[in-house]
Amino acid sequence: MLPRLRASLDFIPSPFPDKPGLVIRDPFQFSDVTLIIPPALVSCLTFYDGEQSSLDLRAHLTRATASLTSSDVEAHLTEALSKAGFLEDENFAQRKFDAEKAFAEAPRRDPAHAGSGYPDEPIELRNTFAEYLAGPAPNPKPGKLLAIAAPHVSPFGGIEAYRSAYSCITPEDADRTVVILGTSHYGYPSRLGLTRKPFNTPYGATRPAMDLIDEIARKASSSILMEDYCHAIEHSIEFQVVFLQHLLGPNIRVLPILCGSYFDSIENGGVPEDDPIVERALGTLGEIAAREGDRLLWVLGVDMAHMGRRYGDPLSATAGHGEMSEVERRDRDRIERLSAGDVGGYWERIQENQDDLKWCGSAPIYTFLRALPEARGELMQYQQWNIDPDSVVSFAGIRFHSR
């Protein structure tokens, strides 16, 4: 039997006119290889399902190409996929084991997106982020800052929303422990991913809030994945850390939490805490929030709608135009509900059409609202951005205060 093609891979149409086909890459970074499968071979990928053999694939190739050399093509394709780490075989198992072991043994969580999402040299980073934050920003209402919600898209794409959120933070917040709730793009649904490792960036290393991390791991152990490898590659927390260090200094005290999707309750109805494991995690965070009070500053790294061809939609999306105007209306309706502390109304809107807007930040927002029911939000900036010519991501800067 041919081994299975990994379900956790990214598949996107090739953006290169001279190299058409299907681009395959590994978001988990077990492999740094990118393959472009030619159009004539794309249909062959369906044979890598663990239930069909190389003979089945050769027969398909013979029919499709009318060539007797199909065995050579089959062998080359299988070898290329295996060497890239894209098949569920021994090569991939070893790659996965080595990567997870290396992260578990590392003394710190090194930056995964320096040099791509933001500059990797301290001076250039400071100058770039100073320019990002120097633009116009709305004036928030007076009152003690409880939390902010900022994008987790690459900073250069969402800088207006980032600026509006981070303009709410002042030097007086440097002494607070920052609880960062980030979208877990790669982790298990309905689980929280924790790590005790300091986050290292070109600015320096953070201090992990070990007492709170250990408390969550102890009280909600069934809800937790400790030293979750997803932290090694995830950007939703890393980008927030860089902004916070830029404003408050590198030695900030951080509790980093990756929030897995509440997909089951989106698809099947109900609320996430219908699952006792989720209820235990939300209860633990709520206890910590109530006890620690203003000693905590909450930061949500969340994007909102994902629309267009990149995300499986038939439409070619343009920020602020056509269908995206209706997306903005629905986004703002959801933001109004979460800002009012109406967690039930917010979740009902997420569940509409099984979240056809594809809000990847829905889980961290829900987690925050349940853990801090007194939170009330103020929309500072709404933004849409074309991540490519046919696809749009939306996000916002939101300030939260206590009711």
DABEL-V819748 format. One line per field, one symbol per residue. ss: DSSP state (A for helix, B for strand, O for the rest). phi: phi as a letter, one per 40 degrees, with the letter a starting at -180 (. if undefined). Layout:
# DABEL-V819748
ss = ???
phi = ???
This chain:
# DABEL-V819748
ss = OOOOBOOOOBBBBOOOOOOOOBBBBOOOOOOOOOBBBOAAAAAAAAAOOOOOOAAAAAAAAAAAAOOOOAAAAAAAAAAAAAAOOOBOOAAAAAAAAAAAAAAAAOOBBOOOOBOOOBOOOAAAAAAAAAAAAOOOOOOOOOOOOOBBBBOOOOOOOOAAAAAAAAOOOOAAAAAOBBBBBBBOOOOOOOOBBBOOOBBBBOOBBOBBOAAAAAAAAAAOAAABBBOOOAAAAOAAAAAAAAAAAAAAOOOOBBBBBBBOOOAAAAAAOOOAAAOAAAAAAAAAAAAAAAAAAAABBBBBBOOOOBBBAAAOOOOOOOOOOOAAAAAAAAAAAAAAAAAOOOAAAAAAAAAAAAOOOOOOOAAAAAAAAAAOOOBBBBBBBBBBBBBBOOBBBBBBBBBBBBO
phi = .cccccccccbbcccbdcbchbcbabccgcbbcbbbcddcbdccccccbgbbbcccccccccccbfbcccccccccccccccccgcbcbcccdcdccccccccccccaccccbcgbcaccbdcccccccccdccccbccccchcccabbbcbcddccbcccdcccccccbdccccccccbcbcccbcccgbbbbaccccbbdchbcbccccccccccccbdccbbcfcddccbccccdccdccccccbgccccbbcbcbccccdcccbggbdcccdccdcccccccccccccfccbbcbbcbcbcbbhcdbgcccccbdgbfdcccccdcdcccccccccgccccdcccccdfffccfccccccccdccccbcccbbbccababaccacbabbbaabbbbbcc
